[in-house]
């Protein structure tokens, strides 16, 4: 069967969205438990689609952004998408096998197992910042688990969304995956559809609305949100100038890719009191070498829209007006593509927008602390972040910070790289989200692990049937003994 196009560029009505979902559900009913050969074929076609069209995807995303470095797209979207597919193709057959669990001694010779079963149709709501990776990642999990998928793209990436819709239809077919574009109204209607699971990536306020809408149909949700992810440089690291320079370089890497428009980008940097000027000196040196032409450098991405660029300027202006020190790390000049320079901010007031909102741009506040305990208290006084970055070489300090903080994921002496590890789950905690995916964790999220008890032909179950006598009393005395 070949369902009708979702007409990227038009905003579908609630009835049209329901009809599209029903077409996918009908395809699922025809084949509710696809073989591994079928799933592998889907995954291979998805891989072929991304590889064959990677430069066209990069160009479309760049158009949507005003300008985006093609290297940002290849490194942060194409590479992890293809790596996720490779991992699923390599391991997916074993993931879908029935998992023997072992029965309680009281119920032997019966046996138990978990049967991974496709849920049906997965709804995926994709943000604008990484439109390829954040549609492909959930789609890999959905297809490996044997599901169909309905993807809602952001209105901020219309060119990429149209191209993705066209290529998915060409490589996989509209009976496997459908794509729709649209603004808040479409997103609201999409969230109310009776999916078998919804995976949403975006802001915490919108995530709450998606969860509320999904609750109307008791649809389970995976929420990949954001928040203010801290980076901590310890006193031991700051005391070693080479290690400090490395830490500053890794933080700048995490903040400069995609111009900081990354949900796991460092959102503020905690450093020991007294080392701020050294941090700034290293930052200026690193940025001048990496981006010699400043904001005009071909490897520096623009901000996705005028609205988002204006918001970043407002946050910086408010901080400056309340006494913050603004340090521009890049040469400016003519500023095509809504480019905002990499900027460090010192002494920002805690009640300013810069310190309260997720920044989502190339602006990084620096917060100083006296003792490591003060830094951890600062982090723990705020909503739990999606990521935490620690720069320290001492194993005891690493263990202390890991035990005393809670975050969706962590890198030690690095930023961002945890998201690309297919053997690790990716997800938030508290305000930064719930649930997780990637690799086997994504497969399990989009699967019903059906518990099965299988009774043996010869068993003692009849001993538990009435009429009850002395035998059952003795047995119950054993079964209900004190722990």
Secondary structure by P-SEA (a helix, b strand, c coil): cccccccccccccaaaaaaaaaaaaaaaaacccccaaaaaaaaaaaaaaaaacaaaaaaaaaaaaccccaaaaaaccaaaaaaaaaaaaacccccccbbbbbcccccccbbbbbbbccccbbbbbbccccaaaaaaaaaaaaaaacccbbbbbbcccaaaaaaaaaaaaaccccccbbbbbbcaaaaaaaaaccccbbbbbccaaaaaaaaaaaaaccbbbbbbcccbbbbbbcaaaaacaaaaaaaaaaaaaaaccccccccccccbbbbcccaaaaaaaaaaaaaaaacccccccccccccccaaaaaaaaaaaaaaaaabbbbbbcccccccccccccbbbbcccccccccccccccccbbbbbbbccaaaaaaaaaacccccbbbbbcccaaaaaaaaaaccccccccccccccccccccccccccccccccccaaaaaaaaccbbbbbbbccccccccccccccaaaaaaaaaaaccc
